[in-house]
Amino acid sequence: MSNNKPYNAGDESQVRDAKKQVEKVVDAEYESLKFIMSDERGRRFVWWLLEICHLYSLSAINESQVQTFVMEGERSIGLKVIERLHGQHLDDYIRMIREHENKGDS
């Protein structure tokens, strides 16, 4: 796909090139998460990330509707990470949970 001309969804070669680009990005994301989850330090970081995304606690705050919305946005990000872990790295996700339980981290 050339940067000089606009994308034309009716052009099969442009569609094919765009699909290849998306597949490269998806493959790179998969490999990156696989690398992170392959090491205990990476799993510890992902656990921390999920905690600050309020997946393991309430995100509703009675005193502040705005803060609740912010926390729900953060939670949405955490849910996307969980979805990726469940879909592509379930064994590593389970290992991460077991490691957290064994260490008693909070």
FIZA-592384 format. One line per 4 residues: number of its first residue (from 1); their letters; for each residue x, y, z of N, C-alpha, C. Coordinates in steps of 0.05 Angstrom, whole numbers. Layout:
# FIZA-592384
NUM> A> X Y Z X Y Z X Y Z | ...
END
This chain:
# FIZA-592384
1> MSNN> 17 -23 0 0 0 0 18 25 0 | 13 42 -18 29 67 -20 18 88 -2 | 36 104 10 27 126 27 18 150 11 | 23 150 -16 16 172 -33 -13 173 -41
5> KPYN> -26 150 -41 -54 150 -50 -72 140 -27 | -96 150 -26 -114 142 -5 -121 112 -7 | -128 101 16 -136 73 17 -163 70 3 | -164 49 -14 -189 43 -29 -197 15 -21
9> AGDE> -219 13 -6 -229 -13 3 -239 -30 -20 | -243 -19 -43 -252 -34 -66 -228 -46 -82 | -204 -38 -75 -180 -48 -89 -170 -73 -74 | -173 -96 -86 -167 -121 -73 -138 -123 -64
13> SQVR> -119 -112 -79 -91 -113 -71 -87 -95 -46 | -100 -73 -44 -98 -56 -21 -110 -70 4 | -132 -83 0 -145 -97 22 -127 -120 31 | -115 -135 13 -97 -157 19 -73 -146 34
17> DAKK> -61 -124 25 -38 -112 39 -45 -103 67 | -69 -91 70 -78 -82 96 -82 -105 115 | -93 -127 105 -96 -151 122 -69 -162 131 | -50 -162 113 -23 -171 121 -11 -154 143
21> QVEK> -15 -128 141 -5 -109 161 -18 -115 188 | -44 -119 188 -59 -125 213 -49 -151 224 | -45 -171 208 -35 -197 218 -8 -195 230 | 9 -178 219 36 -173 230 34 -161 258
25> VVDA> 16 -142 261 12 -129 287 1 -148 307 | -19 -164 299 -31 -184 317 -10 -204 325 | 6 -214 307 27 -233 313 48 -221 332 | 55 -196 328 74 -183 345 63 -180 374
29> EYES> 37 -173 376 25 -170 402 24 -197 416 | 17 -218 401 16 -245 413 44 -253 424 | 64 -249 408 91 -256 416 101 -239 439 | 93 -214 440 101 -197 462 89 -206 488
33> LKFI> 63 -212 488 50 -221 512 60 -249 520 | 66 -266 501 78 -292 506 105 -288 521 | 121 -270 512 147 -264 524 143 -254 552 | 125 -235 556 120 -224 583 110 -246 602
37> MSDE> 92 -262 593 80 -282 611 98 -307 615 | 119 -309 600 137 -332 603 156 -329 627 | 157 -306 639 175 -301 661 159 -292 686 | 167 -301 709 153 -294 734 151 -264 738
41> RGRR> 172 -250 731 172 -221 734 151 -208 716 | 148 -219 692 127 -209 674 99 -215 684 | 96 -239 695 69 -246 706 63 -228 730 | 83 -223 746 79 -205 769 71 -177 760
45> FVWW> 83 -167 739 75 -141 728 46 -142 717 | 39 -163 703 12 -165 693 -8 -166 716 | -1 -181 737 -19 -182 760 -23 -154 772 | -1 -139 775 -3 -111 785 -20 -94 766
49> LLEI> -17 -97 740 -33 -82 721 -63 -88 724 | -69 -113 727 -97 -121 731 -108 -110 757 | -91 -110 778 -101 -98 803 -107 -69 801 | -90 -54 788 -95 -25 786 -117 -19 766
53> CHLY> -125 -39 751 -149 -36 734 -175 -44 748 | -173 -49 774 -196 -54 792 -211 -79 784 | -198 -99 773 -211 -124 766 -218 -141 790 | -203 -137 812 -207 -153 835 -218 -137 859
57> SLSA> -231 -115 852 -243 -98 872 -266 -82 859 | -282 -69 876 -303 -52 866 -292 -27 853 | -304 -18 832 -296 7 819 -316 29 823 | -338 23 835 -359 44 841 -352 58 866
61> INES> -353 85 865 -348 102 888 -372 119 893 | -385 116 915 -410 131 921 -406 161 920 | -383 171 930 -378 199 933 -373 214 907 | -364 199 886 -355 212 862 -363 196 837
65> QVQT> -382 206 823 -390 193 798 -368 195 777 | -354 217 777 -332 220 757 -310 200 763 | -303 196 788 -282 177 795 -291 148 788 | -317 143 792 -327 117 784 -324 113 754
69> FVME> -330 133 738 -327 131 709 -297 126 702 | -279 140 715 -251 136 710 -243 108 716 | -251 98 739 -244 71 747 -256 50 729 | -280 55 719 -292 37 700 -277 36 674
73> GERS> -266 59 666 -250 60 642 -224 44 646 | -212 46 669 -189 30 675 -196 1 676 | -219 -6 687 -228 -33 688 -232 -45 660 | -242 -28 642 -246 -37 615 -219 -45 602
77> IGLK> -198 -31 608 -172 -38 597 -163 -65 609 | -167 -68 635 -160 -94 648 -176 -117 636 | -201 -113 629 -217 -134 617 -207 -142 590 | -196 -122 575 -184 -128 549 -159 -145 552
81> VIER> -143 -139 573 -119 -155 578 -127 -184 586 | -147 -186 604 -157 -212 612 -167 -228 588 | -182 -215 571 -192 -228 546 -170 -239 530 | -149 -224 526 -126 -233 511 -112 -256 525
85> LHGQ> -109 -254 551 -96 -276 566 -112 -302 564 | -138 -300 568 -156 -323 567 -155 -336 539 | -155 -319 518 -156 -329 491 -130 -340 480 | -107 -330 490 -82 -338 478 -61 -349 498
89> HLDD> -65 -343 523 -44 -350 543 -56 -360 569 | -76 -377 566 -91 -386 590 -73 -401 610 | -55 -418 601 -38 -432 620 -20 -413 636 | -10 -393 623 6 -373 637 -10 -356 656
93> YIRM> -35 -351 648 -53 -336 666 -59 -352 691 | -64 -378 688 -69 -395 711 -44 -397 729 | -20 -399 716 5 -399 731 8 -373 747 | 1 -351 735 3 -325 748 -15 -324 773
97> IREH> -39 -334 771 -58 -335 794 -46 -353 816 | -36 -375 809 -24 -394 829 0 -381 843 | 16 -367 828 39 -353 840 30 -332 859 | 10 -317 852 -1 -296 869 -12 -309 895
101> ENKG> -27 -331 892 -38 -344 916 -16 -355 934 | 5 -366 923 26 -377 939 42 -356 954 | 45 -333 942 61 -312 955 44 -295 974 | 18 -296 971 0 -280 988 3 -251 983
105> DS> 10 -244 958 12 -215 950 -16 -203 951 | -16 -177 954 -42 -163 953 -40 -140 933
END
